[in-house]
Amino acid sequence: MMAAHSAIHPSAVVEDGARLGEGVSIGPFCHVGPQVVLGDGVVLKSHVVVAGRTSVGARTQIFPFASVGHQAQDLKYRGEEATLTVGTDCIIREGVTLNPGTEGGGLETVIGNRCAFLANSHVGHDSRLGDGVILSNNVMIAGHVTVGNNVIFGGGAAAIQFTRVGDHAFVGGLAGLENDLIPFGMVMGNRARLMGLNLVGLKRHGFARDDIRALRNAYKELFESSEGTLRQRAEQVAAAHEGVELVRRVTDFILVETDRRFCTPAQDG
């Protein structure tokens, strides 16, 4: 169903069944599949393909040669009806690939609002990204990855399957993330190691100075002590800093039941 006041270039193909909101703009040589939903004000610049059971939120802009919603790059995929949901006000630049879910991961990939995917970045099947996430050029997010709000990935970084990345974390360029990254953490390196807190991000988002100071103290207690396990230290830190929201978000992240390891600082020597 095509809404009035949408602009569709004559060379574009919009298949029967596609649902277009008000003010959608579809440029030259785009292809929109029959189960696609485009929200109000969505812009497909040119040579964009949106396929599958994909919903794109209002005012999202998609640039040339992006592939949004084609089947998962998973050899176990057998044609099950999976979905991809992209939030509002996102920017999807040239050559980006966003895949829907699979039966093995809940049949859905979900991307939040106000995300930016720079050229040739990729989000794999069954991943979930929060609001305000930025993937720089050539970032690779594997399947089943969970990314919190306001996370930034530097150019060429990669996250392996099933990793978790907490809110306001920063992954440095070319870093290979193979373990869970705590909220507000910053990692770098070929096999990513925790380098401290994302202080720049904390200040940009207006967190109170006293809360940041408490978070820095908690970080030292968690990662600069050798007493007990990380989980035991997290329990102690949670009790010692009760009432500090930033600290609680880190300790809650660590105390979730998981089989995965966490990114930690490199050991001297």
WOKA-V366319 format. One record per pair of residues at least 24 apart in sequence whose ideal C-beta (glycine too) atoms are under 6 Angstrom apart, sorted by the first residue. I is the first residue (numbers start at 1). J is the second residue. If there is no record, write none. Layout:
I/J, I/J
This chain:
52/100, 53/83, 54/84, 55/85, 56/86, 57/86, 57/87, 57/88, 58/88, 59/88, 59/89, 60/90, 61/91, 62/92, 63/93, 63/94, 64/94, 65/94, 65/95, 66/92, 66/96, 67/97, 68/98, 69/100, 72/99, 72/102, 72/125, 74/102, 74/125, 77/102, 82/107, 83/108, 84/109, 85/110, 86/111, 87/111, 87/112, 87/113, 88/113, 89/113, 89/114, 90/115, 91/116, 92/117, 93/118, 93/119, 94/119, 95/119, 95/120, 96/121, 97/122, 98/123, 99/124, 99/125, 101/125, 101/126, 102/126, 105/144, 166/253, 168/198, 168/201, 170/198, 170/201, 179/261, 179/262, 179/263, 180/260, 180/262, 181/263, 182/250, 182/253, 183/249, 183/250, 183/253, 187/263, 192/263, 193/266, 194/263, 194/264, 194/265, 211/246, 214/241, 214/244, 214/247, 215/246, 215/247, 218/247, 223/265
